[in-house]
Amino acid sequence: MNEDQSSGGARSFRLHNNQIPARPLEPALYLVATPIGNLGDITLRALETLAGADVLACEDTRVTRVLLDRYGIQNKPYAYHEHNADEAGPRLLQALEAGRSVALVSDAGTPLVSDPGYRLATQAIEAGYKVVPIPGASAPLAALVGSGLPNDAFFFAGFLPAKDKGRRDRLAELAGIPATLIFFESPHRIAATLAAAADVLGGERAGAVCRELTKTFEEFRRGTLSELAAFYDAVDNVKGEIVWLVGQPAESVATEADVDAVLADLAGTMPTAKAAAEAARLTGLPRKELYQRLLDMKERHG
């Protein structure tokens, strides 16, 4: 792979009309973050890595070529994606075994976040090769900091299932997580997804839809899930790449009567230990405390 680099081809990148030499890289798999829209968001370390790697692997050579041409990088990209991973993956591992440096990029953003690079990285780690992240642009993080929603805790959930039942089931699983939820979604499904989220998570829960991040028509739309669902239901043709977020759930304090009611209901259909475990999941209270409470309830009521 990459005969141009191995035969001594130019290893440099261009910055403001200055051609800058790239230093040699030690043998490793480099996971290189690339811009999610604005090509100016590339880092200097990423440019040097893309220029200096012995082998450069990417999802789509045409997309990566645009970035390389912008910065005068002559390295030749090779395709590595979900459709050719069985063939291309072993070749990349062979390059690592031969002591070469391999850089991996996705079409945009940080590799391994919703793209096939995860498979290659795990194989490299299992084989004992060094894996080096080259951080940079990330759509989930850009959306989070621009959303105005709490960022002290967040959970990236990727894409929801395409079918309505699967989508709603997954939202129900995520409903109680005490963190801002971050999702990807396609433009033609965003209206239905927001409607489902409003139903399952509650229409008054805060949300944000972030579209075309870092690009010319970047847009942040903030509001409750009901407001966002109504807005996108009225839009005929949504365009662009979308990250949407849901704010953290409101804290609820269960009263003693509430807890007893939950325990009594669960104890009617399952063993004591299992009922206590399920009650702990629902209320957030310690399982051991609930187990003893349920034993006390049973003793009082015979």
ABEGO torsion letter per residue (X at the ends): XGAAAAAGBBBBBBBGGBBBBBBBBBBBBBBBBBBAABAAABBAAAAAAAAABABBBBABAAAAAAAAAAAGBABBBBBBBAAAAAAAAAAAAAAAAAGBBBBBBBABEBBGBGBAAAAAAAAAAAAGBBBBBBBEBBAAAAAAAAAGBBAABBBBAEBBBABAAAAAAAAAAAAABBBBBBBBBBAAAAAAAAAAAAAAAEAABBBBBBBGBGBAABBBBBEBAAAAAAAAAABABBBEBBBBBBBBBBBBBBBAAAAAAAAAAAAAABBAAAAAAAAAAAAGBBAAAAAAAAAAAAAAAX
